Amino acid sequence: MTKVPTKETIKRRTIEDMKTLGVHKPQYNRVVDLYSELVHQFLMLNKKFEDEGYEYESYTAAGGAKKAPIVATLESLRKDILAYSDRLCLNPKSLETVTVEQQGKSVLAAALSSMNE
């Protein structure tokens, strides 16, 4: 049995990942908080889905089969998580579209800026 990480653990790891990628700013922490909540919910529901034997269909009163509510919820959460991960630049495609701020100036940039002084 795998243990589902807490929302705070997910948030902390997300911020660490964003810092590593050079895309974190403290102003994004509210969005990170929402993202962490969605990921936590997804992991909890996915574990429940697994524990219940992956019951992906439920039966209607008329005897027909339809998608189980937990499957629909997981699909919705997956889409939301993808949208948030795009906004937070946590996937390769979205990271390609941003310019990452560098911590310090390159040697060339420092030399050029000193020439203008």
Phi and psi restraints in degrees (value plus and minus 20) as a CYANA .aco file:
   2 THR   PHI    -111.3   -71.3
   2 THR   PSI     122.8   162.8
   3 LYS   PHI    -109.6   -69.6
   3 LYS   PSI     114.4   154.4
   4 VAL   PHI    -100.9   -60.9
   4 VAL   PSI     107.6   147.6
   5 PRO   PHI     -85.9   -45.9
   5 PRO   PSI     133.0   173.0
   6 THR   PHI     -92.7   -52.7
   6 THR   PSI     144.5   184.5
   7 LYS   PHI     -80.1   -40.1
   7 LYS   PSI     -60.9   -20.9
   8 GLU   PHI     -85.7   -45.7
   8 GLU   PSI     -58.0   -18.0
   9 THR   PHI     -84.1   -44.1
   9 THR   PSI     -64.2   -24.2
  10 ILE   PHI     -82.4   -42.4
  10 ILE   PSI     -63.2   -23.2
  11 LYS   PHI     -82.6   -42.6
  11 LYS   PSI     -65.9   -25.9
  12 ARG   PHI     -81.8   -41.8
  12 ARG   PSI     -65.0   -25.0
  13 ARG   PHI     -85.7   -45.7
  13 ARG   PSI     -57.8   -17.8
  14 THR   PHI     -83.5   -43.5
  14 THR   PSI     -65.2   -25.2
  15 ILE   PHI     -83.5   -43.5
  15 ILE   PSI     -61.1   -21.1
  16 GLU   PHI     -80.9   -40.9
  16 GLU   PSI     -64.0   -24.0
  17 ASP   PHI     -82.1   -42.1
  17 ASP   PSI     -63.3   -23.3
  18 MET   PHI     -84.7   -44.7
  18 MET   PSI     -59.4   -19.4
  19 LYS   PHI     -84.6   -44.6
  19 LYS   PSI     -61.4   -21.4
  20 THR   PHI     -80.9   -40.9
  20 THR   PSI     -59.0   -19.0
  21 LEU   PHI     -99.4   -59.4
  21 LEU   PSI     -31.6     8.4
  22 GLY   PHI      58.9    98.9
  22 GLY   PSI       6.3    46.3
  23 VAL   PHI    -139.1   -99.1
  23 VAL   PSI     -12.9    27.1
  24 HIS   PHI    -109.4   -69.4
  24 HIS   PSI     117.8   157.8
  25 LYS   PHI    -156.7  -116.7
  25 LYS   PSI     124.6   164.6
  26 PRO   PHI     -77.2   -37.2
  26 PRO   PSI     -47.9    -7.9
  27 GLN   PHI     -84.6   -44.6
  27 GLN   PSI     -38.7     1.3
  28 TYR   PHI    -104.6   -64.6
  28 TYR   PSI     -24.5    15.5
  29 ASN   PHI     -81.8   -41.8
  29 ASN   PSI     -49.3    -9.3
  30 ARG   PHI     -86.7   -46.7
  30 ARG   PSI     -59.9   -19.9
  31 VAL   PHI     -88.7   -48.7
  31 VAL   PSI     -58.9   -18.9
  32 VAL   PHI     -81.2   -41.2
  32 VAL   PSI     -58.7   -18.7
  33 ASP   PHI     -82.5   -42.5
  33 ASP   PSI     -65.2   -25.2
  34 LEU   PHI     -84.0   -44.0
  34 LEU   PSI     -63.5   -23.5
  35 TYR   PHI     -79.3   -39.3
  35 TYR   PSI     -64.3   -24.3
  36 SER   PHI     -82.8   -42.8
  36 SER   PSI     -59.5   -19.5
  37 GLU   PHI     -83.5   -43.5
  37 GLU   PSI     -63.7   -23.7
  38 LEU   PHI     -83.2   -43.2
  38 LEU   PSI     -64.0   -24.0
  39 VAL   PHI     -83.2   -43.2
  39 VAL   PSI     -62.7   -22.7
  40 HIS   PHI     -81.6   -41.6
  40 HIS   PSI     -66.4   -26.4
  41 GLN   PHI     -80.0   -40.0
  41 GLN   PSI     -64.2   -24.2
  42 PHE   PHI     -80.1   -40.1
  42 PHE   PSI     -67.1   -27.1
  43 LEU   PHI     -84.3   -44.3
  43 LEU   PSI     -59.7   -19.7
  44 MET   PHI     -84.3   -44.3
  44 MET   PSI     -67.4   -27.4
  45 LEU   PHI     -86.8   -46.8
  45 LEU   PSI     -57.4   -17.4
  46 ASN   PHI     -84.2   -44.2
  46 ASN   PSI     -58.6   -18.6
  47 LYS   PHI     -84.8   -44.8
  47 LYS   PSI     -63.2   -23.2
  48 LYS   PHI     -82.0   -42.0
  48 LYS   PSI     -63.1   -23.1
  49 PHE   PHI     -79.5   -39.5
  49 PHE   PSI     -63.0   -23.0
  50 GLU   PHI     -85.0   -45.0
  50 GLU   PSI     -67.3   -27.3
  51 ASP   PHI     -81.2   -41.2
  51 ASP   PSI     -50.8   -10.8
  52 GLU   PHI    -108.8   -68.8
  52 GLU   PSI     -10.0    30.0
  53 GLY   PHI      62.1   102.1
  53 GLY   PSI       4.6    44.6
  54 TYR   PHI      35.9    75.9
  54 TYR   PSI      28.3    68.3
  55 GLU   PHI     -94.0   -54.0
  55 GLU   PSI      76.5   116.5
  56 TYR   PHI    -112.6   -72.6
  56 TYR   PSI     -26.3    13.7
  57 GLU   PHI    -146.1  -106.1
  57 GLU   PSI     125.8   165.8
  58 SER   PHI    -145.5  -105.5
  58 SER   PSI     139.4   179.4
  59 TYR   PHI    -128.1   -88.1
  59 TYR   PSI     119.1   159.1
  60 THR   PHI    -103.2   -63.2
  60 THR   PSI     149.2   189.2
  61 ALA   PHI     -83.2   -43.2
  61 ALA   PSI     -47.4    -7.4
  62 ALA   PHI    -100.6   -60.6
  62 ALA   PSI     -23.7    16.3
  63 GLY   PHI      76.5   116.5
  63 GLY   PSI     -22.4    17.6
  64 GLY   PHI    -104.6   -64.6
  64 GLY   PSI     144.9   184.9
  65 ALA   PHI    -124.3   -84.3
  65 ALA   PSI     125.0   165.0
  66 LYS   PHI    -161.4  -121.4
  66 LYS   PSI     147.1   187.1
  67 LYS   PHI     -82.5   -42.5
  67 LYS   PSI     113.3   153.3
  68 ALA   PHI     -84.3   -44.3
  68 ALA   PSI     123.4   163.4
  69 PRO   PHI     -75.8   -35.8
  69 PRO   PSI     -54.9   -14.9
  70 ILE   PHI     -85.9   -45.9
  70 ILE   PSI     -53.6   -13.6
  71 VAL   PHI     -87.2   -47.2
  71 VAL   PSI     -64.2   -24.2
  72 ALA   PHI     -82.3   -42.3
  72 ALA   PSI     -60.5   -20.5
  73 THR   PHI     -85.7   -45.7
  73 THR   PSI     -64.2   -24.2
  74 LEU   PHI     -80.9   -40.9
  74 LEU   PSI     -61.6   -21.6
  75 GLU   PHI     -82.6   -42.6
  75 GLU   PSI     -63.1   -23.1
  76 SER   PHI     -84.2   -44.2
  76 SER   PSI     -65.3   -25.3
  77 LEU   PHI     -82.6   -42.6
  77 LEU   PSI     -60.2   -20.2
  78 ARG   PHI     -79.4   -39.4
  78 ARG   PSI     -63.6   -23.6
  79 LYS   PHI     -85.1   -45.1
  79 LYS   PSI     -62.6   -22.6
  80 ASP   PHI     -84.3   -44.3
  80 ASP   PSI     -62.3   -22.3
  81 ILE   PHI     -82.5   -42.5
  81 ILE   PSI     -61.4   -21.4
  82 LEU   PHI     -82.2   -42.2
  82 LEU   PSI     -62.6   -22.6
  83 ALA   PHI     -82.7   -42.7
  83 ALA   PSI     -64.6   -24.6
  84 TYR   PHI     -87.1   -47.1
  84 TYR   PSI     -59.7   -19.7
  85 SER   PHI     -84.9   -44.9
  85 SER   PSI     -52.3   -12.3
  86 ASP   PHI     -83.1   -43.1
  86 ASP   PSI     -67.5   -27.5
  87 ARG   PHI     -83.4   -43.4
  87 ARG   PSI     -53.0   -13.0
  88 LEU   PHI    -111.3   -71.3
  88 LEU   PSI     -16.7    23.3
  89 CYS   PHI      38.6    78.6
  89 CYS   PSI      24.1    64.1
  90 LEU   PHI    -121.3   -81.3
  90 LEU   PSI     -12.4    27.6
  91 ASN   PHI    -149.6  -109.6
  91 ASN   PSI     136.8   176.8
  92 PRO   PHI     -77.5   -37.5
  92 PRO   PSI     -60.3   -20.3
  93 LYS   PHI     -85.1   -45.1
  93 LYS   PSI     -64.8   -24.8
  94 SER   PHI     -91.9   -51.9
  94 SER   PSI     -50.8   -10.8
  95 LEU   PHI     -87.4   -47.4
  95 LEU   PSI     -49.0    -9.0
  96 GLU   PHI     -84.8   -44.8
  96 GLU   PSI     -44.6    -4.6
  97 THR   PHI    -111.3   -71.3
  97 THR   PSI     -22.0    18.0
  98 VAL   PHI    -134.3   -94.3
  98 VAL   PSI     135.4   175.4
  99 THR   PHI    -121.1   -81.1
  99 THR   PSI      98.4   138.4
 100 VAL   PHI    -101.2   -61.2
 100 VAL   PSI     111.6   151.6
 101 GLU   PHI     -93.8   -53.8
 101 GLU   PSI     113.9   153.9
 102 GLN   PHI    -107.2   -67.2
 102 GLN   PSI     126.4   166.4
 103 GLN   PHI     -86.3   -46.3
 103 GLN   PSI     -64.3   -24.3
 104 GLY   PHI    -148.9  -108.9
 104 GLY   PSI     147.5   187.5
 105 LYS   PHI     -97.2   -57.2
 105 LYS   PSI     129.6   169.6
 106 SER   PHI     -91.6   -51.6
 106 SER   PSI     146.0   186.0
 107 VAL   PHI     -80.6   -40.6
 107 VAL   PSI     -61.3   -21.3
 108 LEU   PHI     -85.1   -45.1
 108 LEU   PSI     -65.6   -25.6
 109 ALA   PHI     -82.3   -42.3
 109 ALA   PSI     -60.8   -20.8
 110 ALA   PHI     -84.3   -44.3
 110 ALA   PSI     -60.9   -20.9
 111 ALA   PHI     -85.7   -45.7
 111 ALA   PSI     -63.6   -23.6
 112 LEU   PHI     -85.7   -45.7
 112 LEU   PSI     -60.5   -20.5
 113 SER   PHI     -89.7   -49.7
 113 SER   PSI     -50.6   -10.6
 114 SER   PHI     -92.0   -52.0
 114 SER   PSI     -45.3    -5.3
 115 MET   PHI     -91.3   -51.3
 115 MET   PSI     -46.9    -6.9
 116 ASN   PHI    -103.5   -63.5
 116 ASN   PSI     -29.3    10.7
